[in-house]
Amino acid sequence: MHVRPAELADAEAIAAIYNAEVLGSTATFDLVPRTLDEQRAWLIERSGALAVLIAETKNGEIAGYASLSTFRNRPAYSTTVETSVYVHASYRRQGIAKTLMVALIDTAKSHGFHSLIARIADSQAASLKLHEQLGFSLIGVEREVGRKFGRWLDVAVMQVIL
Ligand SMILES: CC(C)(COP(=O)(O)OP(=O)(O)OC[C@H]1O[C@@H](n2cnc3c(N)ncnc32)[C@H](O)[C@@H]1OP(=O)(O)O)[C@@H](O)C(=O)NCCC(=O)NCCS
């Protein structure tokens, strides 16, 4: 398994990983799967100072990805970015998210960002633990800000200063 920057050709594999969560979990508040064109546009938006990293297996399969996204559009927020990480269900509990996030944090530092925010939808336990291990602290919980599968959902907001 190695970590590398994403390319446009990874869009289909990224969409497959993401759309499984859109349809099957509360890890994302999206309700409709992304099309291939939307996933390509998402990748293009994250070129330059932002980033998408891919975890690729020896066989060339994409096991997961992590990304830096704009946190807020107003200019004074530009040194803060939002992180996100998704691992294919067949590759979980093998340290892939941790490896991706360590590389993403290094990338964020080298790109000059100062603060990282992770928004943990539905306060998912796996994601909370992962981010704690990486040095993120819980800064608050947005209560019942979402609704999916007939339930109100919280978002736990975590942060690390680089
Ligand atoms: C959360 C997620 C990214 C973890 O990926 P992963 O590759 O399985 O995680 P890792 O193997 O690197 O685990 C790192 C740490 O996370 C925590 N963790 C991961 N999965 C866990 C689980 N199912 N239950 C409890 N803790 C878990 C553990 O602390 C683990 O460290 P440990 O193995 O030393 O105990 C993965 O479950 C996923 O893609 N979930 C759906 C999408 C999602 O919630 N993304 C986060 C949005 S910001």
The ligand as a Gaussian input file, in Angstrom:
#p B3LYP/6-31G(d) Opt

LIG

0 1
 C      -13.409000       6.137000       9.913000
 C      -12.617000       5.377000       8.851000
 C      -12.022000       6.383000       7.856000
 C      -11.472000       4.612000       9.553000
 O      -10.677000       3.978000       8.549000
 P       -9.699000       2.746000       8.898000
 O       -8.710000       2.631000       7.800000
 O      -10.513000       1.554000       9.214000
 O       -8.995000       3.283000      10.222000
 P       -7.599000       2.776000      10.803000
 O       -7.458000       1.300000      10.596000
 O       -6.505000       3.656000      10.295000
 O       -7.829000       3.038000      12.351000
 C       -7.239000       4.132000      13.012000
 C       -7.903000       4.284000      14.366000
 O       -9.259000       4.684000      14.192000
 C      -10.080000       4.083000      15.196000
 N      -11.051000       3.183000      14.550000
 C      -11.099000       2.855000      13.236000
 N      -12.164000       2.052000      13.004000
 C      -12.789000       1.893000      14.187000
 C      -13.957000       1.194000      14.588000
 N      -14.695000       0.504000      13.704000
 N      -14.321000       1.288000      15.873000
 C      -13.612000       1.981000      16.779000
 N      -12.480000       2.657000      16.458000
 C      -12.075000       2.607000      15.188000
 C       -9.148000       3.307000      16.103000
 O       -8.758000       4.191000      17.131000
 C       -7.992000       3.001000      15.185000
 O       -6.786000       2.814000      15.852000
 P       -6.390000       1.344000      16.386000
 O       -6.528000       0.424000      15.218000
 O       -4.986000       1.550000      16.856000
 O       -7.378000       1.038000      17.461000
 C      -13.489000       4.321000       8.099000
 O      -14.191000       3.554000       9.050000
 C      -14.464000       4.949000       7.124000
 O      -14.134000       5.198000       5.969000
 N      -15.706000       5.210000       7.622000
 C      -16.727000       5.832000       6.786000
 C      -16.376000       7.224000       6.404000
 C      -16.093000       8.130000       7.585000
 O      -16.714000       8.080000       8.647000
 N      -15.120000       9.034000       7.354000
 C      -14.739000      10.065000       8.289000
 C      -15.335000      11.356000       7.798000
 S      -14.349000      12.734000       8.330000

